[in-house]
């Protein structure tokens, strides 16, 4: 188990502040969308890597990096950035994608816990 948090709670609190009238609906909605969309991106990432479509790997990793960063998932965003930068040079690996998926699982669990506590 890594010794760093999956998400930065300050990022979640900042997102919650964007909610109107203190409602948690906005936070729940964007977390739910992230939890729905990211596995789809991961599946596309797997396919792009299998097809050796490295520009698509880079583009998908970039998307994951950005959306993950919004939730303070800094380690996940860093792994995605590493993959984004490695892909154009042909250095994207299945191992890197698997590491990304494992970290996403930690982030997803933390975000689900965050929804439950808000």
N, CA, C and O of each residue as an XYZ file, in Angstrom:
472
protein
N       0.844     -1.186      0.000
C       0.000      0.000      0.000
C       0.884      1.241      0.000
O       1.753      1.380      0.861
N       0.674      2.138     -0.948
C       1.484      3.363     -1.005
C       1.300      4.212      0.247
O       0.263      4.159      0.908
N       2.325      4.994      0.555
C       2.273      5.821      1.760
C       1.849      7.259      1.464
O       2.168      8.168      2.230
N       1.152      7.463      0.388
C       0.631      8.782      0.047
C      -0.865      8.649     -0.213
O      -1.330      7.587     -0.628
N      -1.623      9.720      0.028
C      -3.070      9.637     -0.190
C      -3.393      9.551     -1.685
O      -2.676     10.102     -2.520
N      -4.465      8.862     -2.002
C      -4.881      8.723     -3.400
C      -5.353     10.056     -3.967
O      -5.136     10.351     -5.142
N      -6.000     10.858     -3.126
C      -6.480     12.172     -3.548
C      -6.142     13.197     -2.477
O      -5.986     12.867     -1.301
N      -6.036     14.426     -2.903
C      -5.798     15.541     -1.992
C      -7.169     16.106     -1.607
O      -7.879     16.665     -2.443
N      -7.525     15.953     -0.348
C      -8.840     16.405      0.112
C      -9.063     17.895     -0.129
O     -10.204     18.338     -0.254
N      -7.990     18.662     -0.195
C      -8.151     20.103     -0.458
C      -8.744     20.328     -1.840
O      -9.515     21.268     -2.036
N      -8.398     19.484     -2.795
C      -8.973     19.600     -4.140
C     -10.465     19.295     -4.098
O     -11.255     19.967     -4.762
N     -10.852     18.294     -3.329
C     -12.270     17.945     -3.188
C     -13.022     19.093     -2.521
O     -14.126     19.441     -2.940
N     -12.436     19.669     -1.500
C     -13.059     20.797     -0.807
C     -13.205     21.994     -1.748
O     -14.218     22.694     -1.710
N     -12.206     22.227     -2.582
C     -12.288     23.328     -3.545
C     -13.414     23.086     -4.547
O     -14.132     24.015     -4.917
N     -13.564     21.852     -4.978
C     -14.656     21.525     -5.897
C     -16.004     21.676     -5.199
O     -16.972     22.139     -5.803
N     -16.064     21.291     -3.950
C     -17.307     21.401     -3.206
C     -17.716     22.867     -3.059
O     -18.904     23.190     -3.068
N     -16.741     23.737     -2.926
C     -17.039     25.170     -2.807
C     -17.683     25.725     -4.070
O     -18.344     26.762     -4.019
N     -17.500     25.052     -5.199
C     -18.121     25.490     -6.441
C     -19.618     25.179     -6.476
O     -20.351     25.723     -7.303
N     -20.064     24.308     -5.580
C     -21.474     23.940     -5.512
C     -22.290     25.143     -5.067
O     -21.849     25.938     -4.238
N     -23.462     25.262     -5.619
C     -24.335     26.370     -5.238
C     -25.013     26.061     -3.915
O     -25.453     24.936     -3.677
N     -25.092     27.046     -3.077
C     -25.782     26.985     -1.787
C     -25.317     25.815     -0.918
O     -26.101     25.255     -0.151
N     -24.046     25.451     -1.040
C     -23.518     24.405     -0.187
C     -24.016     23.006     -0.513
O     -23.802     22.074      0.263
N     -24.670     22.852     -1.640
C     -25.185     21.550     -2.039
C     -24.033     20.637     -2.445
O     -23.041     21.087     -3.018
N     -24.177     19.365     -2.145
C     -23.171     18.391     -2.540
C     -23.488     17.758     -3.891
O     -22.746     16.897     -4.364
N     -24.586     18.182     -4.511
C     -25.003     17.585     -5.785
C     -23.943     17.763     -6.867
O     -23.659     16.823     -7.610
N     -23.361     18.942     -6.965
C     -22.353     19.208     -7.989
C     -21.152     18.289     -7.807
O     -20.666     17.690     -8.766
N     -20.679     18.182     -6.572
C     -19.527     17.333     -6.285
C     -19.839     15.880     -6.636
O     -19.038     15.209     -7.287
N     -20.989     15.402     -6.208
C     -21.381     14.022     -6.530
C     -21.446     13.815     -8.040
O     -20.985     12.798     -8.558
N     -22.015     14.776     -8.726
C     -22.180     14.650    -10.177
C     -20.834     14.576    -10.897
O     -20.646     13.726    -11.767
N     -19.904     15.452    -10.546
C     -18.632     15.429    -11.277
C     -17.789     14.211    -10.900
O     -17.064     13.672    -11.737
N     -17.882     13.778     -9.645
C     -17.165     12.560     -9.270
C     -17.767     11.365     -9.999
O     -17.039     10.511    -10.503
N     -19.084     11.304    -10.055
C     -19.755     10.202    -10.756
C     -19.362     10.178    -12.227
O     -19.086      9.111    -12.775
N     -19.333     11.332    -12.866
C     -18.922     11.394    -14.275
C     -17.486     10.912    -14.449
O     -17.188     10.165    -15.381
N     -16.607     11.332    -13.564
C     -15.202     10.902    -13.622
C     -15.108      9.390    -13.464
O     -14.364      8.729    -14.188
N     -15.867      8.846    -12.512
C     -15.826      7.406    -12.258
C     -16.449      6.601    -13.398
O     -16.134      5.423    -13.567
N     -17.317      7.220    -14.169
C     -17.896      6.558    -15.342
C     -16.984      6.678    -16.555
O     -16.810      5.718    -17.306
N     -16.406      7.854    -16.743
C     -15.628      8.131    -17.952
C     -14.229      7.532    -17.929
O     -13.740      7.071    -18.960
N     -13.585      7.532    -16.784
C     -12.187      7.096    -16.739
C     -12.009      5.625    -17.107
O     -11.064      5.308    -17.830
N     -12.863      4.711    -16.651
C     -12.698      3.324    -17.104
C     -12.850      3.166    -18.624
O     -12.214      2.304    -19.230
N     -13.685      3.994    -19.223
C     -13.830      3.969    -20.683
C     -12.520      4.417    -21.332
O     -12.063      3.813    -22.303
N     -11.920      5.478    -20.792
C     -10.634      5.944    -21.309
C      -9.554      4.879    -21.129
O      -8.708      4.689    -22.003
N      -9.590      4.193    -19.998
C      -8.606      3.127    -19.735
C      -8.755      1.990    -20.755
O      -7.760      1.462    -21.251
N      -9.993      1.621    -21.061
C     -10.226      0.560    -22.047
C      -9.720      0.992    -23.429
O      -9.121      0.200    -24.156
N      -9.967      2.239    -23.773
C      -9.460      2.763    -25.048
C      -7.934      2.804    -25.044
O      -7.296      2.565    -26.069
N      -7.363      3.106    -23.898
C      -5.915      3.132    -23.748
C      -5.330      1.741    -23.990
O      -4.332      1.595    -24.695
N      -5.952      0.734    -23.406
C      -5.524     -0.653    -23.638
C      -5.540     -0.990    -25.122
O      -4.591     -1.567    -25.653
N      -6.639     -0.619    -25.786
C      -6.779     -0.938    -27.208
C      -5.752     -0.178    -28.045
O      -5.138     -0.746    -28.948
N      -5.570      1.088    -27.745
C      -4.591      1.894    -28.492
C      -3.184      1.335    -28.319
O      -2.406      1.293    -29.273
N      -2.860      0.906    -27.108
C      -1.538      0.333    -26.870
C      -1.387     -0.987    -27.629
O      -0.341     -1.251    -28.223
N      -2.424     -1.805    -27.605
C      -2.392     -3.078    -28.336
C      -2.225     -2.842    -29.832
O      -1.554     -3.610    -30.521
N      -2.844     -1.771    -30.327
C      -2.754     -1.425    -31.752
C      -1.475     -0.664    -32.084
O      -1.202     -0.386    -33.251
N      -0.684     -0.325    -31.052
C       0.523      0.499    -31.186
C       0.201      1.867    -31.799
O       1.000      2.447    -32.534
N      -0.992      2.358    -31.470
C      -1.426      3.693    -31.878
C      -0.947      4.655    -30.785
O      -1.708      5.051    -29.902
N       0.320      5.013    -30.872
C       0.963      5.733    -29.779
C       0.499      7.171    -29.625
O       0.555      7.723    -28.526
N       0.049      7.776    -30.690
C      -0.496      9.135    -30.557
C      -1.810      9.103    -29.783
O      -2.085     10.003    -28.990
N      -2.619      8.075    -30.009
C      -3.863      7.932    -29.248
C      -3.551      7.610    -27.791
O      -4.220      8.118    -26.892
N      -2.556      6.782    -27.549
C      -2.127      6.503    -26.172
C      -1.765      7.821    -25.487
O      -2.191      8.071    -24.360
N      -0.998      8.647    -26.151
C      -0.577      9.920    -25.583
C      -1.775     10.827    -25.318
O      -1.855     11.460    -24.265
N      -2.695     10.891    -26.260
C      -3.878     11.749    -26.121
C      -4.760     11.277    -24.963
O      -5.232     12.092    -24.171
N      -4.983      9.972    -24.864
C      -5.811      9.432    -23.783
C      -5.146      9.643    -22.423
O      -5.810      9.999    -21.450
N      -3.843      9.424    -22.362
C      -3.114      9.660    -21.119
C      -3.223     11.130    -20.715
O      -3.350     11.446    -19.532
N      -3.175     12.009    -21.682
C      -3.321     13.446    -21.411
C      -4.694     13.736    -20.803
O      -4.799     14.505    -19.847
N      -5.731     13.131    -21.347
C      -7.087     13.325    -20.810
C      -7.195     12.824    -19.387
O      -7.781     13.487    -18.531
N      -6.630     11.657    -19.132
C      -6.666     11.088    -17.783
C      -5.886     11.974    -16.820
O      -6.303     12.188    -15.682
N      -4.760     12.482    -17.283
C      -3.940     13.377    -16.449
C      -4.750     14.597    -16.019
O      -4.773     14.950    -14.840
N      -5.399     15.225    -16.962
C      -6.141     16.444    -16.661
C      -7.307     16.224    -15.719
O      -7.464     16.946    -14.735
N      -8.119     15.235    -16.017
C      -9.293     14.997    -15.175
C      -8.881     14.520    -13.788
O      -9.524     14.876    -12.801
N      -7.837     13.735    -13.697
C      -7.370     13.243    -12.397
C      -6.787     14.376    -11.562
O      -6.974     14.420    -10.346
N      -6.096     15.273    -12.208
C      -5.537     16.422    -11.506
C      -6.608     17.294    -10.877
O      -6.383     17.897     -9.827
N      -7.776     17.364    -11.513
C      -8.878     18.155    -10.962
C      -9.321     17.654     -9.596
O      -9.828     18.429     -8.784
N      -9.134     16.376     -9.340
C      -9.546     15.781     -8.072
C      -8.390     15.635     -7.090
O      -8.542     15.014     -6.038
N      -7.253     16.195     -7.425
C      -6.112     16.102     -6.529
C      -5.486     14.721     -6.504
O      -4.811     14.356     -5.542
N      -5.707     13.955     -7.559
C      -5.101     12.624     -7.677
C      -3.729     12.809     -8.322
O      -3.512     12.443     -9.477
N      -2.817     13.381     -7.554
C      -1.540     13.810     -8.117
C      -0.669     12.653     -8.605
O       0.002     12.779     -9.630
N      -0.671     11.542     -7.893
C       0.134     10.401     -8.336
C      -0.435      9.826     -9.630
O       0.320      9.483    -10.540
N      -1.742      9.719     -9.717
C      -2.372      9.223    -10.939
C      -2.085     10.177    -12.097
O      -1.766      9.737    -13.201
N      -2.197     11.466    -11.847
C      -1.911     12.452    -12.889
C      -0.455     12.354    -13.337
O      -0.159     12.492    -14.524
N       0.452     12.116    -12.396
C       1.876     11.983    -12.747
C       2.124     10.730    -13.585
O       2.868     10.773    -14.565
N       1.506      9.623    -13.203
C       1.648      8.394    -13.997
C       1.104      8.590    -15.406
O       1.699      8.126    -16.378
N      -0.022      9.277    -15.510
C      -0.608      9.547    -16.825
C       0.306     10.462    -17.640
O       0.472     10.260    -18.843
N       0.892     11.456    -16.998
C       1.816     12.341    -17.706
C       3.037     11.565    -18.191
O       3.497     11.768    -19.315
N       3.556     10.689    -17.359
C       4.700      9.878    -17.771
C       4.358      9.062    -19.016
O       5.156      8.971    -19.949
N       3.165      8.472    -19.017
C       2.725      7.685    -20.170
C       2.513      8.578    -21.386
O       2.887      8.220    -22.503
N       1.917      9.731    -21.163
C       1.690     10.693    -22.246
C       3.003     11.063    -22.937
O       3.070     11.128    -24.165
N       4.028     11.301    -22.151
C       5.316     11.719    -22.695
C       6.102     10.552    -23.298
O       6.878     10.741    -24.235
N       5.900      9.350    -22.761
C       6.631      8.177    -23.251
C       6.067      7.646    -24.563
O       6.805      7.109    -25.389
N       4.776      7.795    -24.751
C       4.112      7.175    -25.905
C       4.669      7.621    -27.265
O       4.966      6.762    -28.095
N       4.820      8.901    -27.523
C       5.297      9.297    -28.855
C       6.667      8.708    -29.220
O       6.962      8.503    -30.398
N       7.484      8.442    -28.231
C       8.797      7.853    -28.482
C       8.778      6.336    -28.527
O       9.827      5.701    -28.631
N       7.580      5.749    -28.450
C       7.453      4.303    -28.509
C       7.778      3.613    -27.198
O       7.988      2.401    -27.171
N       7.823      4.374    -26.106
C       8.212      3.808    -24.819
C       7.027      3.499    -23.903
O       7.221      3.182    -22.729
N       5.806      3.587    -24.427
C       4.629      3.233    -23.631
C       4.600      1.718    -23.470
O       4.814      0.978    -24.431
N       4.333      1.263    -22.244
C       4.344     -0.174    -21.985
C       3.059     -0.622    -21.308
O       2.349      0.173    -20.692
N       2.780     -1.900    -21.435
C       1.641     -2.489    -20.741
C       1.823     -2.318    -19.236
O       0.856     -2.045    -18.525
N       3.034     -2.473    -18.750
C       3.306     -2.318    -17.315
C       2.943     -0.911    -16.834
O       2.392     -0.747    -15.746
N       3.248      0.090    -17.637
C       2.914      1.468    -17.262
C       1.400      1.659    -17.202
O       0.890      2.344    -16.316
N       0.693      1.057    -18.138
C      -0.772      1.151    -18.140
C      -1.347      0.409    -16.936
O      -2.291      0.891    -16.309
N      -0.801     -0.737    -16.611
C      -1.277     -1.497    -15.450
C      -1.045     -0.714    -14.154
O      -1.886     -0.735    -13.256
N       0.078     -0.037    -14.059
C       0.365      0.794    -12.888
C      -0.644      1.943    -12.808
O      -1.116      2.291    -11.725
N      -0.965      2.519    -13.950
C      -1.963      3.581    -14.031
C      -3.314      3.062    -13.549
O      -3.999      3.735    -12.779
N      -3.696      1.882    -13.994
C      -4.978      1.295    -13.593
C      -5.019      1.015    -12.093
O      -6.039      1.249    -11.444
N      -3.933      0.523    -11.552
C      -3.886      0.229    -10.115
C      -4.054      1.507     -9.301
O      -4.763      1.522     -8.295
N      -3.407      2.562     -9.734
C      -3.542      3.833     -9.020
C      -4.952      4.385     -9.192
O      -5.516      4.957     -8.259
N      -5.521      4.215    -10.383
C      -6.909      4.659    -10.588
C      -7.852      3.940     -9.618
O      -8.778      4.556     -9.091
N      -7.629      2.663     -9.382
C      -8.479      1.914     -8.447
C      -8.428      2.542     -7.058
O      -9.454      2.640     -6.385
N      -7.247      2.967     -6.626
C      -7.109      3.649     -5.332
C      -7.862      4.975     -5.336
O      -8.558      5.311     -4.378
N      -7.714      5.717     -6.419
C      -8.384      7.010     -6.534
C      -9.902      6.823     -6.545
O     -10.622      7.554     -5.865
N     -10.384      5.855     -7.306
C     -11.819      5.605     -7.381
C     -12.385      5.280     -5.998
O     -13.440      5.787     -5.619
N     -11.687      4.443     -5.259
C     -12.134      4.087     -3.915
C     -12.178      5.319     -3.009
O     -13.123      5.498     -2.241
N     -11.164      6.153     -3.102
C     -11.117      7.372     -2.283
C     -12.231      8.330     -2.666
O     -12.832      8.962     -1.797
N     -12.511      8.445     -3.947
C     -13.583      9.340     -4.390
C     -14.950      8.812     -3.971
O     -15.820      9.593     -3.587
N     -15.149      7.509     -4.039
C     -16.413      6.931     -3.576
C     -16.592      7.171     -2.075
O     -17.695      7.463     -1.614
N     -15.515      7.046     -1.330
C     -15.574      7.326      0.107
C     -15.885      8.796      0.346
O     -16.609      9.139      1.281
N     -15.338      9.658     -0.496
C     -15.581     11.086     -0.374
C     -17.051     11.420     -0.635
O     -17.641     12.248      0.059
N     -17.628     10.772     -1.634
C     -19.055     10.977     -1.915
C     -19.875     10.546     -0.706
O     -20.803     11.242     -0.297
N     -19.530      9.402     -0.142
C     -20.283      8.872      1.004
C     -20.199      9.797      2.219
O     -21.148      9.895      2.997
N     -19.061     10.472      2.377
C     -18.894     11.323      3.554
C     -19.449     12.724      3.374
O     -19.570     13.471      4.345
N     -19.783     13.087      2.157
C     -20.330     14.431      1.926
C     -21.811     14.316      1.767
O     -22.490     15.322      1.562
